[in-house]
Amino acid sequence: MSSNLTQLSGRLLERGALRRTPAGIPVLEFTLLHNSTQLESDCKRKVECEVDCVAAGQPAQILAAIKPGDALQLSGFLSARSLKQRSLILHVNTVEFIEGTENGFQTKE
C-alpha cells in the first residue's frame, strides 16, 4: 500500500477567490509560507518554502475567511497540479488555526 499524508504549518501568503465546480463544490487555491528548523544528518537546517495548496468542500469554506499572515496547521495529500502540469500541490483535508508563539509561528491552543 502507498502512503501519501502531509502535515504542514505556516502562514497564509496569498489566497485566490472562492469558486465552485460545475457540481457546486466550493474550491479555494492558496499559498502557504512555511518556516521551520529541521534536523538533517545531525545538523540543524533552516527551512523556508512556499507551498501551493487547494482545498475543496468544507475546508475551502473555512479558508475563505482567513487573511494573509494567519497561521495554519494543514493536513492532506500531495498530487500533481494537473495532467499537464506535474508540479506538486497540497490538497488540504483538514485545517487548524494556530494561536500563541513558538518557532516563529503561533502554536495550537
Secondary structure as UniProt FT lines:
FT   STRAND          6..15
FT   STRAND          19..20
FT   TURN            22..23
FT   STRAND          26..40
FT   TURN            41..42
FT   STRAND          43..56
FT   HELIX           58..63
FT   TURN            64..65
FT   TURN            68..69
FT   STRAND          71..80
FT   STRAND          88..97
FT   STRAND          99..102
FT   TURN            103..104
FT   STRAND          105..107
//
